[in-house]
Amino acid sequence: MKKHLSGLAAAVLVASSLAGHSASAAQSDPAAATVEGFDNSLIAAMKGGKALGPSGRARQLTPAVERAFDLPTMTSFAVGPAWSGFSPAQKSQVIAAFTRLSVASWAHNFDSYSGEQFVIDPKVQTRGSDKVVSAKLVHGGGAPVNLVYRMRQAGGSWKVIDVFYNNVSQLTTRRSDLASTVSSGGAAGVTAKLNQMAENLLK
């Protein structure tokens, strides 16, 4: 695992079934179960490490990312008000590129395994129509990394719509990253930028 997480890779770290504490959280709350399920896939990809390579890890993680995250909602927020002016075809292209970048970020940052564990706090909070799942990344004797996942129901299941890493919203950060491209390049420019960012991570 790389020491420095970036973008949405930092954004969606999840909890591990490796701890009984985590398993009980998943059993008692469906939002925590979503987080735990993604973690299982992440650990498997990390164990593939260099043998899989970044592209191989990305292929392995794609279904897990699509299950765990509400990617259309995340994409629309990252684009901002201009989203309403995109055609259905343009929206589909931007969502696909945003998804590719999200997957590439995980594959790039979580490239090896050395005993990491992800532990979910069983006390899942309800805030209006959303739920908040807190987790810790425990690794190598260092200080745990705290992450907070904002969850919302989509298609009958709980999905991640944002992650706060060191109290910073990763989705808000992505929106800031895209702001100038949205203004100058529209849907085509945003699609191109997201795809290029993903390509850079998969090299």
Sequence and secondary structure as in RCSB ss.txt:
>XXXX:A:sequence
MKKHLSGLAAAVLVASSLAGHSASAAQSDPAAATVEGFDNSLIAAMKGGKALGPSGRARQLTPAVERAFDLPTMT
SFAVGPAWSGFSPAQKSQVIAAFTRLSVASWAHNFDSYSGEQFVIDPKVQTRGSDKVVSAKLVHGGGAPVNLVYR
MRQAGGSWKVIDVFYNNVSQLTTRRSDLASTVSSGGAAGVTAKLNQMAENLLK
>XXXX:A:secstr
  SS  HHHHTT    TTSHHHHHHHHH HHHHHHHHHHHHHHHHHHHHHHHHHHHHHHHHHHHHHHHB HHHHH
HHHH GGGGGS HHHHHHHHHHHHHHHHHHHHHH    SS EEEE S  EEETTEEEEEEEEE TTS  EEEEEE
EEEETTEEEEEEEEETTEEHHHHHHHHHHHHHHHHHHHHHHHHHHHHHHHHT 
